[in-house]
Amino acid sequence: MIIFQKEHSNKSEYYQAWICNDLNCNSHLHTSLELVYVIEGELDIFIDSEKFIMKKGDYALVLPNQAHYYCTENYSRVYTLIFSPDIVNTFSKVALNKGVIDPVFVLDNQTVLQDLILYKRNDILLLKSYLYYICSQFVKKTVWKERPSGKHELQNKLIDYVQSNFSKPLSLKQVADELGYNYCYLSRFFSENFQDNFRNFLNQHRIYHAQYLLRESAMNITSIALACGFENIRSFNRAFSQIVKSTPSEYRSNGSDDKVLLT
């Protein structure tokens, strides 16, 4: 199951950073770059289904539109930075439609991380200097590889379509007809590439957006359910509990995670 994170996509000079303990998250992608640094402990990072192990002092850079997720088995304290490609435009052009053999690396100058943590939103040129240095180290210490285009193009097309239409009644037959694919082919593609069926895939996107609205808006829960494409509050509550393992009210009351925003 891969979630497209709209809130981290298609924003000019976008930048957000936080520190959290025991990082775990579901597979997701966005159009931004994502930098991860392990302050303490150990972290497993999965990019396009490949597993890489990060230890204390390691960095990893996830490129735009790469599906990725994180797992902590014992303990991790992790700094995460998400930023738009236009901040490092020259690097982004080089990285377009590419991947790397191994995204894990270390910096020659470790003080850059502390500078980033202390950075305040008042000097875009200073921010660019930090991030260009990190990107240059990434290029120096990793090996590029071409990403197979066909599978990822259809994957991204399906995610984009569902992301744009999940608030409406939607079926796999509608998606197949709209995009010009055979229904049976798309059904197999979902099972093989998203490890799920279309209905669960759709509900995951709806619930992910509902979580965002519960955190960031004052909308009541019934309005959120309808805005996310559910026909009634009962089906919304059932899907939310199955996916998030709590009720919408509990999620809103308890907060969503254990991360400390730095920006």
ABEGO torsion letter per residue (X at the ends): XBBBBAAABGBBGBBBBBBBBGBBBBBBBBABBBBBBBABEBBBBBBGGBBBBBBBGBBBBBBBGBBBBBBBAABBBBBBBBBBAAABAAAAAAABGBBBABABBBBABAAAAAAAAABBBABAAAAAAAAAAAAAAAAAABBBBBBBAAAAAAAAAAAAAAAAAAABBBBAAAAAAAAGBBAAAAAAAAAAAAGBBAAAAAAAAAAAAAAAAAAABABBAAAAAAAAGBABAAAAAAAAAAAAGBBAAAAAAAEABABBBAX
